[in-house]
Amino acid sequence: MITLKSPEQIEKMRAAGRLLAKALRAMGDAIVPGRTTTADLDALAEEIVRAEGGVPAFKGYRGFPASVCASVNEEVVHGIPSPERVLQPGDIVGLDLGVTLDGWNADAAWTFPVGEVDPAVQRLLNVTRESLFQGIAKARVGNRIGDVASAIQRYVEKNGYSVVRDLVGHGIGRSIHEEPSVPNFGRPGQGPVLREGMTICIEPMVNMGTWKVRTLQDQWTMVAADGKPSAHFEHTVAITKDGPLILTLP
């Protein structure tokens, strides 16, 4: 069931989103090539979130062992932070964080370059980030989920990349994952109608090569099947009468 939120409830989600954005930015600023581990970033995010009364939404969710999903290079999503995983110059790392504050959730992800990266990889980041905003622009009352999905897919494929099809965005609110599903591929005019008060996570996951993915032996980390780089960007967005409102900004 899709739940609609009141303006007051959306403001509570926005507070969670601001805290999330603070932690996400701090993680990006903390990356030192050749020194920082993904476990360092996980600990930093948890410290920031808990210091302001929040709870990391992913920790313990379906057994996930950390606060942050940290996915490096060909890892698409759900990478488990590790003190052994030192971020090296030229890597990219997708950091995905959920925050619960006052009973309401926010969810966002950003893929950061580690020092200077190959121009082809930087282009992947740029296109994936822009595809997120192409999708958000369609998140308007009266449009449908397919309008958001197709805008992302068209932009990504026009630029020569592929959208992951095994993973999708989602609704969010009291729970970190709610209805509806928000794919990154589809046809305009299809899927649920966007209504005022809906809150959704739009999160393109874009691969440099094939859209196909596989899961590693840890049963969490999903990687591009061909081993090529993958990028992931996400915002929590409220559908309002005045247009899309991004809730996961500072």
C-alpha positions as CSV (number, residue, x, y, z in Angstrom):
1,M,0.0,0.0,0.0
2,I,1.3,3.5,-0.9
3,T,1.1,5.9,2.1
4,L,0.7,9.6,1.6
5,K,2.5,11.9,4.1
6,S,1.3,15.2,5.5
7,P,3.4,18.3,5.2
8,E,4.4,17.9,8.9
9,Q,5.5,14.3,8.3
10,I,7.5,15.3,5.2
11,E,9.3,17.9,7.4
12,K,10.2,15.1,9.8
13,M,11.6,13.1,6.9
14,R,13.5,16.2,5.8
15,A,15.1,16.5,9.2
16,A,16.3,12.9,8.8
17,G,17.5,13.7,5.3
18,R,19.5,16.7,6.5
19,L,21.3,14.6,9.1
20,L,21.9,11.9,6.4
21,A,23.4,14.5,4.0
22,K,25.7,15.8,6.8
23,A,27.0,12.3,7.3
24,L,27.3,11.6,3.6
25,R,29.3,14.8,3.0
26,A,31.6,14.0,5.9
27,M,32.4,10.6,4.6
28,G,33.3,12.1,1.2
29,D,35.5,14.7,2.8
30,A,37.2,12.0,4.9
31,I,38.5,9.9,2.0
32,V,42.3,9.9,1.8
33,P,43.6,7.8,-1.0
34,G,45.8,5.0,0.2
35,R,44.8,5.4,3.8
36,T,41.0,5.5,4.4
37,T,39.2,2.2,4.8
38,T,35.5,1.6,4.1
39,A,35.2,0.6,7.8
40,D,36.6,4.1,8.7
41,L,33.8,5.7,6.7
42,D,31.2,3.4,8.3
43,A,32.3,4.3,11.8
44,L,32.3,8.1,10.9
45,A,28.8,8.0,9.6
46,E,27.4,6.1,12.6
47,E,29.1,8.5,15.0
48,I,27.5,11.5,13.2
49,V,24.1,10.0,13.0
50,R,23.9,8.8,16.6
51,A,25.4,12.1,17.9
52,E,22.2,13.9,16.7
53,G,19.7,11.3,18.0
54,G,19.4,9.4,14.8
55,V,19.8,5.6,14.1
56,P,21.5,4.0,11.1
57,A,18.6,2.4,9.3
58,F,20.6,-0.3,7.6
59,K,22.4,-1.7,10.6
60,G,20.8,-5.0,11.4
61,Y,18.3,-4.6,8.6
62,R,17.7,-8.1,7.3
63,G,21.0,-9.0,9.0
64,F,23.2,-6.3,7.3
65,P,26.2,-5.9,9.6
66,A,27.1,-2.2,9.1
67,S,25.6,1.3,9.0
68,V,26.8,2.1,5.4
69,C,26.8,0.1,2.2
70,A,30.2,0.8,0.7
71,S,30.6,-0.4,-2.8
72,V,33.9,-0.1,-4.6
73,N,34.6,0.0,-8.4
74,E,32.6,-2.9,-10.0
75,E,30.5,-3.3,-6.8
76,V,27.0,-2.0,-7.6
77,V,25.4,-2.0,-4.1
78,H,25.4,-3.6,-0.6
79,G,29.2,-3.7,-0.2
80,I,30.1,-4.5,3.4
81,P,32.6,-2.1,5.0
82,S,35.9,-3.6,6.0
83,P,39.0,-2.5,7.8
84,E,40.9,-4.4,5.2
85,R,39.5,-2.5,2.3
86,V,41.8,0.5,1.8
87,L,40.5,3.0,-0.8
88,Q,43.2,3.4,-3.5
89,P,43.9,6.3,-5.8
90,G,41.7,5.9,-8.9
91,D,39.0,3.9,-7.1
92,I,35.3,5.0,-6.9
93,V,33.2,4.2,-3.9
94,G,29.4,4.3,-3.7
95,L,28.3,5.2,-0.1
96,D,24.6,4.4,0.6
97,L,23.2,5.4,4.0
98,G,19.8,5.3,5.6
99,V,18.8,7.3,8.7
100,T,15.9,7.0,11.1
101,L,15.1,10.1,13.1
102,D,12.0,10.6,15.3
103,G,10.5,7.5,13.7
104,W,10.9,8.7,10.1
105,N,13.4,7.6,7.4
106,A,15.6,9.0,4.7
107,D,17.9,7.2,2.3
108,A,20.5,8.5,-0.1
109,A,23.7,7.4,-1.9
110,W,26.6,9.1,-3.6
111,T,29.5,7.7,-5.6
112,F,32.8,9.5,-4.8
113,P,36.0,9.4,-6.8
114,V,39.1,8.5,-4.7
115,G,41.6,11.1,-5.8
116,E,42.0,11.4,-9.6
117,V,40.1,8.8,-11.6
118,D,40.2,7.8,-15.2
119,P,38.3,10.3,-17.4
120,A,36.1,7.4,-18.6
121,V,35.1,6.6,-15.0
122,Q,34.5,10.2,-14.2
123,R,32.2,10.4,-17.1
124,L,30.2,7.4,-15.7
125,L,29.8,9.3,-12.4
126,N,28.7,12.5,-14.2
127,V,26.1,10.7,-16.3
128,T,24.8,8.7,-13.4
129,R,24.4,11.7,-11.2
130,E,22.7,13.7,-14.0
131,S,20.3,10.7,-14.7
132,L,19.2,11.0,-11.0
133,F,18.2,14.6,-11.6
134,Q,16.6,13.7,-14.9
135,G,14.4,11.3,-13.0
136,I,13.7,13.8,-10.2
137,A,12.5,16.4,-12.7
138,K,9.7,14.0,-13.7
139,A,8.6,13.4,-10.1
140,R,5.5,15.6,-10.3
141,V,1.9,15.2,-9.3
142,G,-0.1,13.5,-12.1
143,N,3.0,11.9,-13.7
144,R,3.6,8.2,-13.3
145,I,6.5,6.1,-12.0
146,G,7.2,5.1,-15.6
147,D,7.8,8.7,-16.5
148,V,10.6,8.9,-13.8
149,A,12.0,5.5,-14.8
150,S,12.0,6.1,-18.6
151,A,13.7,9.5,-18.2
152,I,16.6,7.8,-16.3
153,Q,16.8,5.0,-18.8
154,R,16.8,7.2,-21.8
155,Y,19.5,9.5,-20.5
156,V,21.7,6.6,-19.4
157,E,21.4,4.6,-22.6
158,K,21.8,7.7,-24.8
159,N,25.2,8.1,-23.1
160,G,26.3,4.5,-23.8
161,Y,25.7,2.9,-20.4
162,S,23.2,0.5,-19.0
163,V,20.8,0.7,-16.0
164,V,20.8,-2.2,-13.6
165,R,17.4,-4.0,-13.8
166,D,17.6,-6.4,-10.8
167,L,17.5,-3.5,-8.3
168,V,15.1,-0.6,-8.1
169,G,14.2,2.5,-6.0
170,H,11.3,2.4,-3.5
171,G,8.9,4.3,-1.4
172,I,10.0,5.4,2.1
173,G,8.5,6.8,5.3
174,R,8.0,5.1,8.6
175,S,9.8,2.1,7.0
176,I,13.0,2.3,5.0
177,H,11.4,0.4,2.2
178,E,7.8,0.9,1.2
179,E,5.6,0.8,-1.9
180,P,5.9,1.6,-4.7
181,S,8.9,0.2,-6.5
182,V,10.7,2.8,-8.5
183,P,12.6,1.2,-11.4
184,N,15.3,3.0,-13.5
185,F,13.9,1.6,-16.7
186,G,10.4,1.5,-18.2
187,R,7.9,3.3,-20.4
188,P,6.3,6.7,-20.0
189,G,2.7,6.7,-18.8
190,Q,2.9,3.4,-17.0
191,G,3.0,2.5,-13.3
192,P,1.4,4.1,-10.3
193,V,0.3,7.8,-10.5
194,L,2.4,10.2,-8.5
195,R,0.2,11.9,-5.9
196,E,0.9,14.8,-3.5
197,G,2.3,13.4,-0.3
198,M,4.1,10.4,-1.8
199,T,7.8,10.0,-0.8
200,I,10.1,7.9,-2.9
201,C,13.7,7.1,-3.3
202,I,15.0,7.5,-6.8
203,E,18.3,5.7,-7.2
204,P,19.9,5.0,-10.6
205,M,22.5,2.2,-10.5
206,V,24.4,2.5,-13.8
207,N,27.0,0.1,-15.2
208,M,29.7,1.0,-17.7
209,G,29.1,-2.4,-19.4
210,T,26.4,-4.9,-19.1
211,W,23.3,-4.2,-16.9
212,K,23.6,-7.8,-15.4
213,V,24.8,-8.3,-11.9
214,R,25.8,-11.2,-9.6
215,T,26.0,-11.6,-5.8
216,L,29.2,-12.4,-4.1
217,Q,29.7,-15.2,-1.5
218,D,29.0,-12.8,1.3
219,Q,25.4,-12.9,0.1
220,W,25.2,-9.1,0.1
221,T,27.7,-7.5,-2.3
222,M,26.3,-7.2,-5.8
223,V,28.8,-6.6,-8.6
224,A,28.6,-5.9,-12.3
225,A,28.7,-9.3,-14.1
226,D,31.5,-8.2,-16.5
227,G,33.6,-6.6,-13.8
228,K,33.3,-3.0,-15.2
229,P,32.8,0.0,-13.0
230,S,29.3,0.9,-11.6
231,A,28.0,4.1,-10.1
232,H,25.0,4.7,-7.7
233,F,23.3,8.0,-6.8
234,E,20.2,8.4,-4.8
235,H,17.9,11.0,-3.2
236,T,14.7,10.8,-1.1
237,V,12.1,12.9,-2.8
238,A,8.7,14.2,-1.8
239,I,5.9,14.7,-4.4
240,T,4.4,18.1,-3.6
241,K,1.9,20.4,-5.4
242,D,4.9,22.7,-6.2
243,G,7.0,20.0,-7.7
244,P,9.6,17.5,-6.4
245,L,11.2,18.3,-3.1
246,I,14.6,16.6,-2.4
247,L,14.6,15.7,1.3
248,T,18.3,14.5,1.5
249,L,20.0,17.9,1.0
250,P,22.0,19.7,3.7
